[in-house]
């Protein structure tokens, strides 16, 4: 176990959760005051908070990236649109409902006779609130805060796709590389943190209910200790502006991010990684300068970014991309990672399927298993149009589970990746595409507009161009994805680095 990395991720997770909970409390205070002063406002305020709660946490997190990006472009303010800020705002909204409900329920539940007695003693409204109502309602209010804290800590594990550092990094990367120790580490650490915070807040809650100053102090001291842990384990870059290396959310991208990072570190750059990014988020982050370098694929750039419905030659694609987005293209790495449709050999032979055209004849009684993006991408629509595919059922999976679904028979066909070592290892049949519906997917090394003009930075990366043949990439991918004797992405990157060093 990499204990320093765990401490760093735990610290970032604590900081993100605490900031979101604190901001939610600050927002809740005036809203509670409004609902107490104007009863008619309670329905709309709680209704909006409830509506936010119905949005899946991952979707809410993802929505804030394009919103902040649009705000930055419209206002000219240099907002950090990737990482901490979008995660903070989404988690803050997610924490509001239990805090608001707890506060309103607690304060409106104070016995009317007690309030009448306070008025009879001549207390002002403020004195009655501070000296009578809040102390009596405090246990119920704290119950809402406890719920919000647990929800926030749990939801913070989903912040990885928007570039925020958290314990979710272990979970997302572990799922993709089938590193179940990493998945368990992230889950257990997040659960332990949530339980610890809940118990400490419970101590404060019971102290308020029983008038026990000792319990309140013990709970507050424990929370302060967790805060000290967050500060002590916080990662501090030695550079004012480290290079940010991005990666999408599958094994190959983790390996390539390590390869790029090692190359830059060898040239004296301080490096940070933002891994597990969604496909659209990664490119937008590069174009906006929130990450400096990452690898993307020609077919994805042509269809998803440039919205082209043809199959442009690579030089034309690069010119179009640089002209429209102003990102820089260092060059192709030397391999292609194309979408392909693959089947188990026994299934393909039994059905007589060798190409996608053959598949179209029997697709109505088969189940398609794809990665999460594929069925919404232009490539899928192009394949459907070209061949008239109509599957009986279609399911989306994380790539790791997509291959397992095919092996178990849950899926009959999958949207595999041509550079994936599991195709050969599992003896899968890749279906021919005689109508060339799927574009080429050369792996391209991209840099941000700012780095595009940095000659020294580009010189550090150019040795990687053409240095990664597909057979070596497949071997590195398989080394991470296989069940036994697995390598970490960093160790697998060393397999590629050997080749790139020889090619300098």
N, C-alpha and C positions, 0 to 999 in steps of 0.2 A: 504494500500500500504506500502511495506517495503522500505521506503525512503533511508536508508543507503545502502541497497542492490542495489537499482536503481542507486544511486550515484557511487557505486563501479563499476557496469557494464558500466555505461556511461563513467567513467574515463578510464576504460580499452579499451573501444571502441574508444575513442578519441586518446589514446596513440597508438593503433594499426593502425588506419587510418592515423594519422599524420606521424608515422614512415614510413609507406608504401609510402605515397605521397612524403615525403622528400627523400627517397631512390630512388624513380622513377625519381625525378628531378635530382639527382646526376648522375644517369645512362644516363638520356636523354642529359645532357650537352655535353659530348664527341660525342654522336651519332649525335646530331644536327651539331656539328662542322664538323664531317666527311661528312655528307650529303651536307653541304654547300661547302666544299672544293672539294668533288668529286661527281658530279651530278649523276654518274652511280650507286652510292651506295644507292640513295634514294629509288629506287624500292625494292631492297632486304631488307633493314632495315624496311621500312614501311610495306612490305609484311609479314615479320616475326611478327611484332607487330600486324598486322591485323589478322594473323592466331591465335595468342594467344587469341585475343579478341573473336574469334569464339568458343573457348572452354567454356562451361558453368562454371560459377564461382565456383560452388560447386565441380565440377569435378576437376578443377584446384587446388583447396584447398586440395582435397583428395589425389591428385597425389603426392604432396610434402612430405607427411608422409613416404611412402615407399621409395621414392628417398633419403630422408635424412637418413632414417634407413640404407639403403644399403651403403650410403657414410660413415656413422659412423662405420659400421662393416668392411668396406674395409680399412678405414684410421686409425682406432683406436682412433680417436678424439671423445671426449665425447660431441657430439652435442646434444642439446635439440631438439628432433625430434617430440615432441608433444607440442601443445600449440602455443606460440607466434611466433616462428621462421617459421614453415611451412606456417602459415597464412600471416606473413609479406612478405615472398618471393612471394607467389601466388598473393597477392594484389598488390605488386610492379609491377609485370609483367602486371597485369590487368590495371594499371594506365598509362602505357607507351604510348599507341597509341594516346590518345587525346593530351598529352603533345607534342609528336613528331610532330603530324600533325599541331597543333597550331603554334609551333615554326617555322617549315619549311614554312608554308603558310604565316605567318607574315613576316618573313625575306626575302623571295623571292618575296613578294608582294610590297616591297618598290619601289617607282617610280624610274625608271632608270635615269631620269633627276636629281633627288636629289643626287643619288650616283655619277653621273658625276660632279655635282657641288662640292661635298665633295672632290673628287679627284682633281678638279681644284684648290681647296684651299690648296692642298699639304698635306692633311691628310694621315696618314699611314692607313694600313688596319685595325689595331686594333682600332685606333682613330675613324675611320669611323663606325666600328661596335658598339663601346660603346657610341659614341656621336650622331650618326645619325640613324643608322639602328635599334638598340635595342629600343630607345625611340619611334620611329614610329611604330615598330612592337609590342610594349608592350601590347596594348589592345587585339590584336589577340592571342598573347602568353598566356595572362591571361585568355582568354576565354577557351583555351585548358586546362589550370590548373583548372579552375572552373569545367569543365566537369569531369576531372579526380578525383577531390575531391568528387564530388557528387557520382560518380560511386564507388569509394573506400569505402565511408561511407556506401553505400547501400550493397555492396558485403561483407563487414566485418560482417554483421549479419549472414552470412553463415559459419562463422569460428568455430561454436560450435562443429560440428562433428570431428574436428581435435584437440579439447581440448583447443582452445583459448577462453578466457573470453571476452564476448562482449554483446551487447544488444540482440543479437540473442539467448542468453540463455533463455530469457523470451519467445521468439517466439517458439523455438523448444520445450521447456518443456510445454508451454501453449497449443500447438497443441496436444501433446500427452495426456495431462490430461484434455483437454477441458476447460482450464482456459482462457476464452476469454479476461478477464481483463489483464492477463499477456501478451497475444498475442498483444492486443491493446497497452499496455504500451511499449513493445519493438518496435513495428512499429512506434508509435507516437514519441517516443524519438529519434529513428534513423532518422525519417523524419525531425523532428525539428532541429536536429544537422546538417543535410545536408543543410537545408534551411538557417540556421544561417551562416554556413561557406560560402555558395554560396553568400549570401548578403554581407558578409564582404569582400570576394574576389572581388565582383562586385564593392564595394566602392574603392578598390585599383585600379581596372581596369579603372574605370571612372576618378580617380585621375590622373592616368598616361596619359589618353587620353586628359584630359583638363588641365593638368599641375597644378592640385589642391593638394598642399601638405597636406592640412587639411583632405581631403578624404583619402589620403594614410595613414596618421597617424591614423585616426579613424578606418580604416579597420585593420591595423596592431595591434592596441591596442585591438580591439575586439578579434582577433585571439589569442593574448597573454593572454587575460582573459580566453578564453576557455582552453588554455594550463595550466593556474593556476588551473582551475577547475579539470583538469585531475590529476594534482599532488595532490591536496587537497583530492580528493576522492579515491586515489589509496589505495588498500588493502595492508596492510603490516602484514605479518605473524610474530608472536612473536617468532617463532622457525626458526632456520637456515635451517632445513630439515623437514618440516611438512609431515605427512603421506598424500599421495594422494589417495583418494578413487575414483574409476572409476565407470561409469554406462553407459549402452547403452541407446538407445533413445525410451524407452517406459515406461509406468507408473510403472510397477513392479520394474524396475531397479532403477527408482528415489526413490521409497520407500525403497528398500533394501540398497541403498547408504546412505540414512538418518539413517537407522537402524545401519549400520556398523559405521557410523560417530559418532552417539550418544554413541555407545559402547566404541569406542576408546577415545572419549573426556572424558568419565567417568573415564577412566584409566589414564588421564593426558596427552594424546597426542594432539598436535596441528594438525588440519585436514584441508585439502583442497579437494574440490570435482571437478572432471572433468566429467561432465555428457553430455549426448547426443552423445556419441561416436558411430561410426559405429562398427559393430560386429567384423570384422577382425582387425580394428584399436585397439579396446579395448584389445584383447589378445596380439597383437604384442607389445602394449605399456606396458603391464604387463611383458612380457618376457624380454623386453629391460630395465625394471626398471623405466619407465616413470610414471607408476602408481604403487601403492603398493598392492592394494587389490580391488577385485570386484567379482561379482557373474556371473558365466557362466553356461551353461547347457550341460549335458553329451552328448546329441545327436549332438549339435553344435560342441563340441570339437572333437567327434569321426569322424564326416563327413567332417567338414570344416578345422579343424586344423590338425588332424592326418591322414586325407584322407583314413579312413577305410570304407570298403563297407560291413562290417559285423555288428552285434549288440553285441559288447563285454559286458561281465558282468562288473558291476561298479568297483570292485577291479582291474580287468585287465586293464580297461580304465585308472584308476588313475595311476597305475604303468607305463603304456605306456606314459602317458602325462608327468609325472615327469621325466621319463628317457630321453625323447626326447627333452623336452623344458626347463627342470630344474626349472619350476615354482613349487610352493608348493600348495598342496591341503589340506586345513584345515579339510574339510569334507562336507557331504551333509547337507543342511539346514533342510531337512525333508519333502520337497514337490517336485513335478514334474511339470514342465511347458512344456508339449509336444505340438508339432504341431498336430492339429486335423482338419478334415474337418467337417464343421458345416453348417446346413441349417435351414431356418425357418420351424417350425413344420408343418404349413399348406402346404408348398411346398413339404416337404418330404413325408407327408401322401398322398397328391394328386398323387405323382409320384411313391409311393410304395418303397421309398428308405430308407433302414435302415443301409446299410453298403456301403463301398467304391466300393465293387463288384456290388452292385445294382446301384450305381451312374454311373458306367462305361457304363451301358446299355442306359442311357439317357443323358450322358454328352454332346453329340454333339449338343444338342439344348439348353444348359445352358451356363450361364456366370459365370466364376470363378473370385472372388475378393480375392486378396492375399495381404499380406504385401509386402513391396518393395523388400525384399530379397528372398522371398520364391521360386519364379519361377526360380531363378538362383542357388538354393542350391541343393546338392546331394539328400536330402530327397525328393524333388519334382520329380527328375529323377527316384528315386527308386519307388515312388508311380505310376508314369506313366508306368514304366516297369512292375511292379507287376500286375497292373489292366488294363492297356491299355486305360487310360483316354484320351479323345480327346474332349476338350471343344470347343463350338462354338466361344466363345470370352473369353479373359482373360485380366484382368486389375489389375494394382498394385496401392495400396493406402498406405498412412500412416495408422497405426492400428486404430486410432480413426475414420477415414472416411471409413475404410473397414467395420466396424460394421454398420455404417450409410448407406452404400451402400446396405448391405443385408436387413436392415430394410425397405428401400425405394423401394426395388425390382430391383435396378440397377444391383445387383449381386444376383445370385441364390445360390451360394456356396462360403464359405470363408475359408481361412486357419486360423482358430482361435487358441487360446492358452488355454490349459486345466486348467490353474490356473486363468483364467480370469473370474471375477464375472459376466460379462455381458452375459455369456452363460446361466446361470440360470435366471438372471434378465430379459432377452429377450425371455426366453423359447425356446432356440435353441436346435436342435437335433444334437448330436455328432455322426457321422457315425463310425461304428465299422470298425476295420482294421484287418480282419481275417487272412490276409497273413503276418501280422507284418512287413509291409514295412517301417513304421516310427519307428526309434529307441527310447529308453527311454530318458527322459530329466530331470534327477534329477538335482536340483539346487545345484551347488558346490561352496563353498567359496574358492577362489584362492588367492594366495599371490605371490609376485615377488620372483625371485631367491634370492635376498638379504635378504628379510624378511623371507624366508623359514628357515633360520638358527637362527632367532631372537626368542628365547624361550619366552621372556616377551611379545613380540608382538603376538605370536601365543596363549599364555595363555589368552590374552585379548579377542581374537576372539572365542576361543573354546566353551564358553557358548552358542554361536549361533548355533552350530552344533545340528541338530535334534530338534531345538526349534520352527520351523515354520511349522506347519501342513498345508495341502493344503486348508482346510476350512477357516483357519484364513488368509491365503494369499489371497484367493478369496475375503474375506470380505474386506480386506485392499485395494485390487485393485478396487473393486466396489465402495468403499468410495471415491476414487479419480476420478473414471471414470463416476459416475452417474451424471445426469443432475441437480438434486436438492440436496441441503445441502452437497455440495462437501467438502471433506477435502483436505488439502494440503498433499503432500507426507510426509512431516515431521510429521504431525498429524497422518497420517495413519501408519507411522512407530511406533508411540507410541502404537498402537494396537498390533503390533508384539512384541514390547519390553516388554509388560506386561507378555507375555508368556515366553519369553526368560529369564526374571528375575526370574520367578517362577522355571525355570528349572536349575538354577545355583546350 
